[in-house]
Amino acid sequence: MSQLDLALAAEVSTRHLSFLENGRAQPSEEMLLRLAANLDVPLREQNAMLRAAGFEDLFDEPSVDEGLDPPIAFALERMFAQHEPFPMVAMNRRYDVLRMNHGAQRMLLRFVAEPAAVTEPLNAFRFLFDPQLARPYVVDWPHAGRALLSRLHREALHRPEDEGLSALVDELLAFPDVPAHWRQPDLSIPNAATYSFGLKRGDLELRFLSTITVFSAPHNVTLEELQLESYFPLDAATEEACRGFVE
């Protein structure tokens, strides 16, 4: 946005906005929040802006297990339960798994090459890239890995202030047999709304469609960054296998 565009959107004069930008004026808390809202600044970064201006954080970062408002916590419990026996996981902005349902736990146990290599927090990208975890069982891993890395590259470029995302990209590229040319972002790969993939180990093959759900109008950092990934069976064999895991 140009300075004029932002001034008009925030209903402030360009003169005052200029004074705020060059430090000749000190912003009020209300002005910071108004500018941040019009610039679509994430809540985590809004807290950082407030601290830089000498104010207290306004947006909490509660635990997913204990700190969410009761209606949100209830909704999460219902979503996880209703999706059984198919996998569902809750992740933070860096794709660390915060919670998983029983369907996800049962799938995880069947597609880990070295169980001792599983560490907390489990990272969804690391799980699919690490040869000691699920990578040996990902169907057409070169295609799946490239598509996943392209998605992560886009997010890291979109959020340059989040060093954790860039560090995750570097970590994935350092795994054995990851092509060096993958380091260059391939933005020609479409960023699809859904993602399909397969896992195969011995006679067991599962094929899923994956979707990501986020909450609108979040009022805290945790909820804004929470991603719920749901796995839907793509064929009858996968559906039957998932239901069989429960028996």
N, C-alpha and C positions, 0 to 999 in steps of 0.2 A: 504494500500500500504506500502511496505517496503521503507526505506529511499532510497535504490538503485533504486527501481521502480520509485519513485517520481522524483529523480534526473535525471533519463534517460528521463522521460516524459517531464520534465520542461527544459531539456537541460541545466542543471547546475551540477557542480561537487558535489559529495557526501560530500567532505570536506567543501565546502561553505554552503551546506544545513545543515550540522552538526553545523557549527558556528552560522547559523541563529537560529537553534533550541535551542541551549544552551545559546544564548544571547551574544556570542562573536562578532557577526557581526550584523549590523543594516540593515534590508531589504529596498530596494528602493520600490517605489510605483509600478513600473513595475514588480519587482520580486514578490511582494505580489499578484498581480493580476494573474501572471503566475501560481504561486503555487495554488491559489484558483481555477483557471479554471481547472487545472489538477486534483484537489481533488473534483471537482463538488460542490463547496461551494455555497449555495444560496446567492443571491445578498444582502439580509439583513445582513447576517453574514459577507459578504465581506466588507460591510460598517463598521461593528464592528472591523474587522481586521485592516482596514485602520486607524480608529480612534486610536486603540491601538498602532499603529506604529507612530502616530503623524501626519497623513494625514487627509485631508478632505473627507467627503463622496463623492463618485462618482455616486451613483445610487439613483435617486430621488424616492419619494413615493407620487405621485400625487393623487388627489381625483379622484375616478371613474367618478363622475358626471361632473367635470370641468377640470381636469388636464391631461387627456390622449391626445396623439397626435390625430389630426383630423381624419386620416385614421382608427385608432383603434376605436375611438369614433363612427365613422360612421358605422364600421363593427358591433359593439355592438348593435347600434340602429336597424340595419337591421335584425340581428339575433333575437332580442327580438320581433320585429314586425312580422317577417316571421313565428315565432313559434306560434303566436296566432291562435286559442283561447286556446292552451294548455299551461300549466304553464312552466315558465322558470325563474330562479333566478341566480344572480351573488353573489358569496360569497368570503370572504377572507380566509386566511389559517386556521382560527379558526372557519370557517363555520358560521360567522356572515353574515346575508343577507345585501348586499350593495344596491341591486336593484332587482326589480321583475317586470315582465310584468303584463298586466291586467289579463291574465289567471291565474297567480299565486295569484293575489290579490283576485279574485273571489273564487278560491278554498279555500284560507285561511279563508275567512269570513264564509264559510260553515262548517268548521271543527275545530272550537275553542270552547271549553266547556265554558270558562269564558273570554269573550272579554276584560274585565278589566285587566286580567293577562298578556296581550300582552305588552311587553316592547321593547324599542329600545336600541340596535339593536336586532332584532329578530335573534335567533340562530337556524339553521336547526335541530341540534341534540336536543336541549332543546325543540323545538316545538314538537318533536315526543315522548319525554320522560316525559314531564310535564303533570300530570293528569289534570291540569287546561287548558291545550291547546289541542293538537290533540291526545294525547295518548288514550283516551277512544274510539276513532274511528279508530285506526289502526287495520286492520285485522290481526289476529294471532300475536298480539303484542309481546309475549314472543320470538317467532322466529325472528321477524323483529328487535326487540330491541337488541337481542343477536348478530345478524349479524352486525348491525350498530356499536355496542360497540366494536366488534372485529376489525372492520375497523379503528375506532378511536384509539384503543389500539396500533395497528400497527404503525400508524402515530406518536403517542406520543413516542413510543420506537425508531422510526427512527429519530425523531427530539427532542432529550432530552433537547436541549437548549431552546426550546419553552415551557416555563412554563405554558402558557395559555392553551395548549392542555392537559397537565396533570391536570390542574385545572378543565377543562371541564369534563374530565373523572370522577374526584372525585365528581363533581356536579351532574352528571347523576346518579352515583351510590347512591347518597344520597336521590334521590326521593323515595317516598313510594312504597313498594312492588317490588323494584328492587332486585333480588336475590343476597345474599351476595357472592355466589361463582362466580358471574360475575366479581368480582374484579380481579380474576386471568385471565390474557389474554388467550383466547382460540385460539391459532395460527393454529389449525387444520381446522378452518373454512376458506374456500378459499376466497381470496380477488378478487372477480369477477370484470370483466370490466364493467358490468352493474348490476343494482339492481332493482328488481320488488317488488312492495308493493301495498296494497289496503287500502282504506279508506271507512268506512261505517257509515252512520248516518241515522237512520230511513230507509226509502225506497231508499235513495240515496247511491249508491255504485260505487266507482271509482277505477279502477285498472290501474296502470302505470308501464312502464319501464323507469328507470332513467339512464341517462348517464352523465358523467362529461367531459367537454371540457376545455383544458388549452391552452395557447398560447406558441408556440415554439419561441426560440431566443428572450426572453424578454429583454428589455433594461432599465427597471426600476423595483423597488421592487413591486409596485402595480400590474403590469401586470404579473410578474412571479408568484405571489401568487393568482391571480384571478382564480376562478373556476366557470364555467358556468354549472349549472345543468339543463338539459332539461328533461321534462316529456312527454313520448309518450303513448297514450292510448293503452291498451292491448286488448280491445274488443270494439265492435261496440257501446255498451251501454255507455261506458265511453266517446267515441268520440261524441256521440249524446248529452250527458249531457253537455260536455264542450262547444259545439256549442250552446246549448240551454241557457247557462248562459249569452250569449251575447245578446240574443233577449229580 
